[in-house]
Amino acid sequence: MNIRRGFKTEAKSLALELRTELGLGPYVPFDPYALAAEYGISVVALSELDCAERAHFLKRDGSALSGALIPDGTSVIILDNDAQMVVRRRTTMSHELAHVVLEHAFGLSLADERKCGLGGAQEEEADWLAGELLVPYGAALRLARAGATDEIVAQRMDVSLAVARWRMNGSGARKVAARARSRWASTRR
């Protein structure tokens, strides 16, 4: 993992700040489109493009472009593959917005549509912040304490099953909740 020391803690705080800007607490689904609007970032659906490449970008076999940041003077535009499932689009939007919020330098490369092009630490940071935006640690911990399954987390936070599983396990929320239950059980004996 290439994430710098302390970044995950910073991402928790930053995600909560961004959610607060939108009037959202940590226990409700995050709307990346609202954050894009708040920051004045244009979002262009790939289906709206009128060019020969449109058909290539809109493939549904998983090899197509999910989203991309496109420089536009001093701003950016986010391309959004609206042929994909909504939960996938929300994850991609959150990832691309994380690059913007974290002020990552980037260059556009559409040669390999499966990679954002930034690589290494910047990709991992954007993934982690996107995860914190979609399922904040506090929400993951509350859901873990309640014994929520990945399916319940996905439904409550409006994310894919894969994102729910990643956040519940990768954030450490389930381990923390299990340890607390274990300590509580041992004191009751």
C-alpha positions in Angstrom: 0.0 0.0 0.0 1.4 3.4 -1.0 -0.8 5.6 1.1 1.3 8.0 3.2 1.2 7.7 7.0 -1.7 9.6 8.5 -3.7 9.9 5.3 -6.6 7.5 6.4 -7.2 9.7 9.5 -7.1 12.8 7.4 -9.5 11.2 4.9 -12.0 10.5 7.7 -12.1 14.1 8.7 -12.1 15.4 5.2 -15.0 13.1 4.2 -17.1 14.3 7.1 -16.3 18.0 6.3 -17.4 17.4 2.7 -20.6 15.6 3.8 -21.3 18.5 6.2 -21.0 21.0 3.3 -23.8 19.1 1.7 -25.9 18.9 4.8 -25.3 15.2 5.2 -24.5 13.3 8.4 -22.3 10.2 8.3 -25.2 7.7 8.3 -27.0 8.6 5.1 -26.1 7.9 1.5 -23.6 10.3 -0.1 -24.5 12.1 -3.4 -21.4 12.7 -5.4 -23.4 14.6 -8.0 -24.4 17.1 -5.4 -20.7 17.6 -4.4 -19.8 18.1 -8.1 -22.5 20.8 -8.3 -21.3 22.4 -5.1 -17.8 22.7 -6.5 -19.0 23.8 -9.9 -17.7 20.7 -11.7 -19.6 19.9 -14.8 -20.6 16.2 -15.3 -21.1 15.0 -18.8 -22.9 11.7 -19.5 -21.1 9.6 -22.1 -24.4 9.0 -23.8 -24.6 12.7 -24.5 -21.4 12.7 -26.5 -21.8 12.9 -30.2 -18.7 11.3 -31.6 -17.4 8.0 -33.0 -15.7 7.0 -29.7 -19.0 7.1 -27.8 -19.9 3.5 -28.7 -16.5 2.3 -27.5 -16.8 4.1 -24.2 -20.3 2.8 -23.5 -19.4 -1.0 -23.7 -21.1 -2.9 -20.9 -18.5 -5.7 -20.7 -16.5 -4.1 -18.0 -13.7 -2.9 -20.3 -15.3 0.4 -21.0 -14.4 3.7 -19.4 -16.2 4.2 -16.1 -15.4 7.9 -15.7 -12.6 10.4 -16.3 -11.5 13.8 -15.3 -11.0 16.0 -18.3 -9.1 19.3 -18.0 -11.1 22.4 -19.0 -9.0 25.5 -18.6 -8.6 26.0 -14.8 -11.4 23.5 -14.0 -12.3 19.9 -14.9 -15.2 18.1 -16.4 -16.1 14.6 -15.2 -17.2 12.1 -17.9 -19.8 9.8 -16.4 -20.6 6.4 -18.0 -24.3 6.5 -17.6 -24.6 3.0 -19.1 -23.3 1.5 -15.9 -25.3 0.7 -12.8 -26.0 3.7 -10.5 -24.0 2.3 -7.6 -21.0 1.9 -9.9 -21.4 5.4 -11.2 -21.6 6.8 -7.7 -18.4 5.1 -6.7 -16.6 6.3 -9.9 -17.9 9.8 -9.3 -16.7 9.8 -5.7 -13.3 8.5 -6.8 -12.9 11.2 -9.5 -14.1 13.9 -7.1 -11.6 12.7 -4.5 -8.8 13.4 -7.0 -10.1 17.0 -7.4 -10.6 17.6 -3.6 -7.1 16.2 -2.9 -5.7 18.4 -5.6 -3.9 15.6 -7.4 -2.0 16.6 -10.5 -3.2 14.5 -13.4 -2.8 14.0 -17.1 -5.5 12.6 -19.4 -4.8 9.2 -20.8 -7.5 7.2 -22.5 -5.2 4.6 -23.9 -6.1 2.2 -21.1 -9.6 2.8 -20.0 -9.3 0.6 -16.9 -6.8 2.9 -15.2 -7.3 6.4 -14.2 -3.7 7.2 -15.2 -2.4 8.7 -11.9 -1.2 5.4 -10.4 0.3 4.5 -7.1 -0.4 6.6 -4.0 -2.8 9.1 -5.8 -5.1 6.2 -6.9 -5.0 4.7 -3.5 -5.7 8.0 -1.8 -8.6 8.7 -4.2 -10.0 5.2 -3.5 -9.8 5.6 0.2 -11.4 9.1 0.3 -14.1 7.9 -2.0 -14.7 5.0 0.4 -14.9 7.4 3.3 -17.4 9.6 1.4 -19.6 6.6 0.5 -19.4 4.7 3.8 -17.8 6.8 6.5 -15.9 4.9 9.3 -18.5 6.1 11.9 -21.3 4.6 9.8 -19.3 1.4 9.2 -18.7 1.0 12.9 -22.3 1.7 13.8 -23.5 -0.9 11.2 -20.9 -3.4 12.4 -22.0 -3.0 16.0 -25.6 -3.7 14.8 -24.4 -6.8 13.0 -25.4 -5.5 9.6 -24.6 -7.8 6.7 -22.9 -6.5 3.6 -26.2 -6.6 1.8 -27.8 -4.3 4.5 -24.8 -1.9 4.4 -25.1 -1.7 0.6 -28.8 -1.0 0.8 -28.5 1.6 3.6 -25.6 3.5 2.1 -26.6 3.0 -1.5 -23.4 1.4 -2.6 -22.5 -1.8 -4.4 -22.1 -5.0 -2.4 -18.3 -4.9 -3.2 -18.0 -1.4 -1.8 -20.0 -2.4 1.3 -17.8 -5.4 1.9 -14.6 -3.4 1.3 -15.6 -0.6 3.7 -16.9 -2.9 6.5 -13.8 -5.1 6.4 -11.1 -2.7 5.1 -12.0 0.1 7.5 -11.5 -2.3 10.4 -15.1 -1.6 11.7 -16.0 -5.2 12.0 -12.8 -6.1 13.9 -13.4 -3.2 16.3 -17.0 -4.2 16.9 -16.0 -7.9 17.4 -13.3 -7.0 19.9 -15.8 -4.8 21.8 -18.3 -7.7 21.9 -15.6 -10.1 23.0 -14.5 -7.8 25.9 -18.1 -7.2 26.9 -18.8 -11.0 26.9 -15.7 -11.7 29.0 -16.7 -9.2 31.6 -20.1 -10.8 31.9 -18.7 -14.2 33.0 
